[in-house]
């Protein structure tokens, strides 16, 4: 199962990306957008600041997207039940104003994740957590965060996998602050790979395995006692 804080892309896009590198994951991708969607109620009005993956998750929950941060909406901010925030490169001051106004007028603030940065082939760029920080500060509220390492994602993984006890499972990831903490939350073991964002591992990170890359992590796991 691929458990990702990538909220921008749709589930199908992420399945196709994995298929392009030889990993079949149809039906096995769980996203932070889906975790955010699991916190919504059917029929509620949602103002979103995010990508196609966020819209997909909101609509799948039965909630209604009444506007986006980068476009005008005819719905009063007083009539918005929830604001959902994820990564989107079109975020600007007008978007910040729309999103925070809705929250100040009573809407809940839900974030797909609070990752401050997002990795790209050209290096790190500001992530959904950086956008969230601006919205939360302007709104004066504490947001509910859905993705790794938070409870909504943990509940979603248990639901999708159909497994409540994950003690025999492994979480492989490159961020101890998300993947490592998520492993602790769901009660599984953590394999920390050094080929991603965080390239050092500390004892307090709680990794059972530290490996140079995904392939070596899998080799270690297959050799480890179950």
N, C-alpha and C positions, 0 to 999 in steps of 0.2 A: 504494500500500500504506500502511495506517495502522499505525504501529509505536508502541504505547502502553505506558506504565508503569502504566496503570490496571489493577490486578489484581483489583479487587472485582467488577466486572461480568463476566457471561459474554460469550463472543464474539458470540453472537446479539444480546444487549442492546446491545453496542457497534456492531454493524452497523446495528441499527435506529435508534440515535441518530444515526449518520451519514446514514442514509436520510431522517431527519426534516428535515435541512437540505439535502437534494438531492444527497447524495454516495452513489453506489452502491458498496458495498465488500464485498459478499458474497464470502467466500473470501479477502479481502485484508486482514483485521485480524489483527495479530500482537500478542499481549499478553505482559506480563512474567510472568503466571501460566503461560502456555504455555512460556515460556523456563525457568521453574522446573521445570515438568513434564518438560522434556527432560533434566533432570539426574537424574530418578528412574529406578529399575529396577522392572520388573513384579514384583508380589508383595511388595514391601517394605511395612512398616508405617509409616504416616505420621500424625503428630499435626499438625494444621493450626491456624493462627491466621490467619483470613482470610475473605473473602467467597465468594459462589457461584462466582466466576470461578476462585478457587484450587481449590475442590473439583472443579470441572469439569476443570481441567487435571491434577490428581492422578489422578483416575479415568480420564481419557483415556490416561494413561501406563501404565495397568495396575497402578499402586500402589494400596494399600488405605488409605482413611481410617479409622483406628481410633479417632479422637477429635478433638474440637475444644477450643480453649483455654477456651471459655466453657461447657463442660459436662463432667461427670464421665465418665471412661472406665474400663471394667473391665480394660483392658490395662495391665500394669505398665509404668512408665517405662523399665524395663530391656529391655523387648521392643519398643521403638520404634526404628526404624532412622533415621528422618529427621524433623526438625521443619521445616515450611514456614511462613514468616511473611509476611503481606501486610497491607494496610490493612483494618481492621475497627473499627467504632465501638463494639463491645461489649468491647473490650480493657480489662481491669482487673487488679487485683493478683492475684486468683486465677488468671487466665489467665497472667500473667507467671510465677507460681509453677509452674504445670503445664508450660509450655513450657520454662522454664529447667531444671527438674528432669530432664526427658527428655534435654536436651543434656548436662547434667553426668553423666548415666548412660550416655553414649556415643553418643547420636544425632547425626547431622549436622545442622547448622543452615544452611538455605537460605532466602534472602530473595528475594521477587519483585523488590524494588527498594530503594534506600536514599534515596529522595526524602524529605527532612525535612518538606515541606509538601505539601498537596494543595489545588488551587484549587476554590473553590465560588462560586456567585453572590453569597454574602455575605462573601466574602473567603477568605484562606488558613486552613486548619485543619491540625493535625498529620497528617502522612502516614505511609505505611508505614515510612519510614526512622526516624521517631521511635519507633515501636513496636519496630522491629528494634534500635535502640540500647539500649533497656531490656532486651530479651531477651539480646542479646550481652553486655552488661555483667554481668547476673545469672548468665550461663552461664560467663563467662570464656573465650570462644572468639572466633575471627575467622570471621564467616559467609561463605558463598559467595553472592554476589549475582548474580541471573540477568538482570535487566532492563537497559535502557539505563543506562550506556554499556558494559555488560560483555559478555564473550565469548559467553555462552550465547545472548543475544539476537542477536548478530551471526551466529552459526552458524545460528540458526533463520531469520533473514531470508534468508540465502543459500539455505537448504533450501527454504523456501516459495516464494521467487521463482524458484528454479531458475537463479539467476545468481551465479556466483562472483566475477566482476570487476564491481564496482559503481562504477567510476571515472567512468562517464558519468551516474550517478544523482545526485539531490539529496535531502538531508535537510532538511525544513522543520520548524522547531521554535522554541519560545520559551525554552528553557533551554540556555545554552551548556554548563553542567555535565553535562547528560545528552545532549541532541540534538547539540550541537557536538562533544563528545568521541566520541559514537557515530559521527558522520560520519567523524571521523579514523580510528576503529577499522576501519570497513568500507571506507575509502578513497574516500568520495564527497564531494561539495561540500556546504556548509552554508549554508542561507538562514535568517537569524535574524529572526523576526517579533517586533514590539514590542507586540503586542496581548495577550500572555499574562502569565506570572508575572514574567519578567525584562524590564524595560522600558529597558534600556540595553545597548549593545554595545561591547566593548573590542577593540582590534586583536588582542590575544592570544587572543581567542575563535576566531579563524580563520574568521569568516564571509565567504563570497564575496559575499553579498548581505545587506543589512539593509533590511527593509521594515516599513511601519507595520502591515500585516495580511497575512493569507493571500492575498487576491486580488492585492494588489500584489506579493507575493513571486512568485506564479505569472506575473504579467505580466513581471517582470524575468527570470525563468528562460526564458520563451519567446523573449525578445529576446536572450538571452545566447548567445555562441558555444558550440557543442556540442563 
